[in-house]
Amino acid sequence: MTEEISSYKFACAVARFLDEKIASNISILNIASVSSFADYFVICSAQTSTQVKALTENLSEKVKSVFARLPLGKENDVKNRWNLIDYGDVVVHILQEDERAAYAIEKFWNHAFSIPQDTWLKESVEYSEYEGVKK
């Protein structure tokens, strides 16, 4: 039996999974009140195209094993400078730093509520790989 969780809790867990694999500058935007296609964006940066690909693959596997969820879709550019994973209620953007600056997702969605890092870390503590270790 798989665990049913809210889109908020799922977004927090996704952010934690990315954080524990050394993604940087992670943000969660609550877009539910300004969009009809998703509830949350989880956005993070990676240093290289190899890291973008590794974060994408690791996240997909982790979400599949923990929540038994497969993405509704995935998109990426040919050089793996950015990847998008669509879970329906939560859309994950993994981008190299230059691509993130160019796409300016947070600026475009500046009317969405941003969830602070200390909040999503607290909300997702039970999904930590590092039991008993606090950040």
C-alpha positions as CSV (number, residue, x, y, z in Angstrom):
1,M,0.0,0.0,0.0
2,T,1.3,3.4,-0.9
3,E,1.3,6.4,1.3
4,E,-1.2,9.2,0.4
5,I,0.1,12.6,1.1
6,S,-0.9,16.2,0.3
7,S,0.7,18.0,-2.6
8,Y,2.3,20.3,0.0
9,K,3.9,17.5,1.9
10,F,5.0,15.8,-1.4
11,A,6.6,19.1,-2.6
12,C,8.5,19.3,0.8
13,A,9.7,15.7,0.5
14,V,10.8,16.3,-3.1
15,A,12.8,19.4,-2.0
16,R,14.4,17.3,0.8
17,F,15.3,14.5,-1.7
18,L,17.0,17.1,-3.9
19,D,18.7,18.8,-0.9
20,E,20.2,15.5,0.3
21,K,21.7,14.9,-3.2
22,I,23.4,18.3,-3.1
23,A,21.1,20.4,-5.3
24,S,21.5,24.1,-4.5
25,N,19.3,27.1,-4.2
26,I,16.1,25.0,-3.7
27,S,12.8,26.8,-3.6
28,I,9.2,25.8,-3.4
29,L,6.5,28.0,-4.9
30,N,2.9,27.5,-4.1
31,I,1.2,28.3,-7.4
32,A,-2.2,26.8,-6.6
33,S,-3.9,30.1,-6.3
34,V,-2.5,31.5,-9.5
35,S,-2.4,28.4,-11.8
36,S,-4.8,25.6,-12.7
37,F,-2.2,23.0,-13.9
38,A,-0.2,22.4,-10.6
39,D,-0.1,23.2,-6.9
40,Y,3.6,23.6,-6.4
41,F,6.8,24.2,-8.3
42,V,10.0,22.8,-6.8
43,I,13.0,24.5,-8.4
44,C,16.7,23.8,-7.8
45,S,20.1,24.5,-9.3
46,A,22.9,22.2,-10.3
47,Q,26.5,22.9,-11.2
48,T,26.8,20.8,-14.4
49,S,24.7,18.9,-16.9
50,T,25.9,15.7,-15.3
51,Q,24.5,16.8,-12.0
52,V,21.2,17.9,-13.6
53,K,20.9,14.4,-15.1
54,A,21.9,12.7,-11.9
55,L,19.5,14.7,-9.7
56,T,16.6,14.0,-12.2
57,E,17.3,10.2,-12.2
58,N,17.8,10.0,-8.5
59,L,14.6,12.0,-7.7
60,S,12.6,9.8,-10.1
61,E,13.8,6.7,-8.4
62,K,13.3,8.0,-4.9
63,V,9.8,9.2,-5.6
64,K,9.0,5.8,-7.2
65,S,10.3,3.8,-4.2
66,V,8.9,6.0,-1.4
67,F,5.6,7.1,-2.9
68,A,5.1,4.6,-5.8
69,R,4.5,7.6,-8.1
70,L,5.7,7.9,-11.7
71,P,6.0,11.2,-13.4
72,L,3.2,12.2,-15.8
73,G,5.9,13.6,-18.1
74,K,9.5,14.6,-18.3
75,E,11.2,17.2,-20.5
76,N,14.8,18.3,-21.0
77,D,17.0,20.0,-23.4
78,V,19.5,17.9,-25.4
79,K,22.5,19.0,-23.4
80,N,20.8,18.4,-20.0
81,R,21.1,22.0,-18.9
82,W,17.5,21.8,-17.6
83,N,15.1,19.0,-16.8
84,L,11.5,19.1,-15.8
85,I,9.6,16.4,-14.0
86,D,5.8,16.7,-13.9
87,Y,4.0,14.8,-11.1
88,G,0.7,16.6,-11.8
89,D,0.3,18.5,-8.6
90,V,4.0,19.2,-8.2
91,V,6.3,20.2,-11.1
92,V,10.0,19.9,-10.5
93,H,12.5,22.1,-12.4
94,I,16.2,21.1,-12.2
95,L,18.4,23.7,-14.0
96,Q,22.0,24.6,-14.3
97,E,22.6,28.0,-12.7
98,D,22.9,29.9,-16.0
99,E,19.7,28.4,-17.3
100,R,17.9,29.2,-14.1
101,A,18.9,32.8,-14.4
102,A,17.8,32.9,-18.0
103,Y,14.4,31.3,-17.4
104,A,13.8,33.4,-14.3
105,I,11.0,31.1,-13.1
106,E,10.7,32.7,-9.7
107,K,10.5,36.2,-11.2
108,F,7.8,35.1,-13.6
109,W,5.8,33.5,-10.8
110,N,6.6,36.3,-8.3
111,H,3.0,36.5,-7.2
112,A,3.2,32.9,-5.9
113,F,3.9,32.2,-2.2
114,S,7.4,30.9,-1.5
115,I,7.8,28.3,1.2
116,P,10.9,29.0,3.4
117,Q,13.6,26.3,3.6
118,D,13.3,25.8,7.3
119,T,9.6,25.1,6.8
120,W,10.0,22.5,4.1
121,L,12.9,20.9,6.0
122,K,10.7,20.6,9.1
123,E,7.7,19.3,7.1
124,S,9.8,16.6,5.4
125,V,12.0,15.4,8.3
126,E,10.5,11.9,8.2
127,Y,11.7,11.4,4.6
128,S,15.4,12.2,5.5
129,E,17.9,9.6,4.5
130,Y,20.0,10.8,7.4
131,E,18.0,9.7,10.4
132,G,18.8,11.8,13.5
133,V,20.9,14.3,11.5
134,K,19.6,17.8,11.5
135,K,20.6,20.4,9.0
